[in-house]
Amino acid sequence: MASGWIYQCRCGYLTLIKIWFVSPSVSTTGRSQRRQPGRALGHLFEPVDIASLIVFRVVFGCVMLWHVWKYFQIGAIDADYIRPPFHFTWYWFDWVRPLPGPGMYLFFYTMGLLALGVLLGLHYRVCAFLLSLAFTYQFLLDQAYYLNHYYLTCLLALLMAFVPAHHAFSLDAWMRPPLRSQTAPRWALWLIRFQVGVPYFYGGLAKLAPDWLQCQPMTIALAQRSDRLPLMGPYLTETWAVWLFNYGGLAFDLLIVPALLWRRTRIPAFLVAVLFHITNSLLFDIGFFPWFMMAGTTIFFEPDWPRRLLNGLTRVFTSREWFPAVGEQRPQRRLTWAALAPMRRLGVVLLASYVFLQVVLPFRHYAMPGPVSWTELGHRFSWHMMLRGKTCAVRYYATDPRTGETMTLDLRPYLTDRQVIKLGKDADMVHQLALYLAEKLREDGYPDREIRVLDLVSLNGRKPQLLVDPRVDLAAQPRTWRWPSWLMDLYEPLRKEAWQVPLADWEKQVDVQKYIEGTPLDRPAKPDGASVALSEKNEVTVNNEVTVTEENSR
């Protein structure tokens, strides 16, 4: 059944690609043109109504302004970037650090001004490009804050710098009359459509995984959030509700883009999308993403839909249309590669390269060993959403190699609660913190300390097992983007019923002795003060370990 869905959806999306890049162009009146060689290039540069791109530009600017305001309002600038002494950096980007002093506040003020420039269409291209750099900088500051919609925002901000969404209804067009135009090239519209559609389609493909098809991640996620919907909450743990959310979400992701593009199903599909994103907003803490995607789906409507909507509203009160329709555009003449200007050639190459990268990048985890939900290798930038819930219990040990004396380390001075929630599930983060703790011990006069980690992880309700090898001194291991030798294989099978043993009893139930026998972890350890513990409700308590419930990551 799953393979049939894959085949049908693959055929549908290949048909869309054929329409975008191969089929003959269609005039704005919808009359088909005779298929001719070379029409593909002409199709890319054919003019279409700019109205839907303007709406997208305004919505994108508003969303970015809201993002900046929210960070000021909840105090996240200080809590996430200024106060923490340690950040989980990205490989190859460990030089990206928060600005010192009041620099991060000035940075967010600047990002807000850039978002306002995009919204108003003032120095639009410069503002959009700088906004993409600014948001990407924020995105790279800490792996622990990764969300798929932040990655999508980075991509869209970059694309907006190249899309001419400021040729109408903008301060740029008002101040520079030669810039004014009621049309934009078709490639600009389809580029935004492509990028908005990618998370849906690849999110659906990723859900064709064994754990998802057995409803385990969704069962856990709904059980943890049953109190968020007062009326429906008691039903969220019912089998029928789990199956509805599970397979309904799978079908939605795979089919929503074709359904929005097809005129006959567009309105029902849009209403389903609105319901889907409102439900996500109520159940999951994912910020502006549901509201942005709700508005972003309108990019799949006819390009002139805002103009027709406003004209329909104005006719209610007046007898004329305030926003005249764009006249019929002549089809772009047949173009050959030799006939293209050098800049247009470069644009086509860049466009094709970008699309190719976005198509193949989500599949890179197939070239890496182990299940991606366990190893996290290739999980990010692949639109894997809601696929894994991890409950983790983590304890760090420091050993003096000369005396063999071992102590547990207190993590509270170095991590925020938001960082702790993401720590235990990702081997690279576990390793980064081990390297940092070894450096801090050296600075405090304890050189050459060995750092080992006991990290028990339950994936999608499985019985907990070790994520990293507790026998290995992580402080002596170089950081790598490849499969590290100390990362343990996933051997616990998926359970029909989720593991329900309390976190405090995990070590009694899980056989870790065979891994730590003969190591410093096999001897009693001295506590270095108290460490952090997070309960399943994310309430901070005091214990000698870090326990984390990482719900269903996005």
Secondary structure as UniProt FT lines:
FT   HELIX           2..21
FT   TURN            28..29
FT   TURN            37..38
FT   HELIX           39..44
FT   STRAND          47..49
FT   HELIX           51..73
FT   TURN            74..75
FT   HELIX           76..77
FT   HELIX           78..82
FT   TURN            91..92
FT   TURN            94..95
FT   TURN            100..102
FT   HELIX           103..120
FT   HELIX           124..140
FT   HELIX           143..145
FT   HELIX           148..160
FT   TURN            161..162
FT   TURN            165..166
FT   HELIX           171..175
FT   HELIX           177..179
FT   STRAND          183..185
FT   HELIX           186..206
FT   HELIX           210..213
FT   TURN            214..215
FT   HELIX           216..224
FT   TURN            225..227
FT   TURN            230..232
FT   HELIX           233..235
FT   TURN            236..237
FT   HELIX           239..261
FT   HELIX           263..265
FT   HELIX           266..283
FT   TURN            287..288
FT   HELIX           289..296
FT   HELIX           297..300
FT   TURN            303..304
FT   HELIX           305..317
FT   TURN            337..339
FT   HELIX           342..360
FT   HELIX           361..367
FT   HELIX           372..375
FT   TURN            377..383
FT   STRAND          389..399
FT   TURN            401..403
FT   STRAND          406..408
FT   TURN            412..414
FT   HELIX           417..423
FT   TURN            424..425
FT   HELIX           427..443
FT   TURN            444..445
FT   TURN            447..448
FT   STRAND          450..459
FT   TURN            460..461
FT   STRAND          465..466
FT   TURN            470..471
FT   HELIX           474..476
FT   TURN            485..486
FT   HELIX           503..505
FT   HELIX           506..509
FT   HELIX           513..516
FT   TURN            517..518
FT   HELIX           520..522
FT   STRAND          526..527
FT   STRAND          531..534
FT   TURN            536..537
FT   STRAND          540..543
FT   STRAND          546..552
//
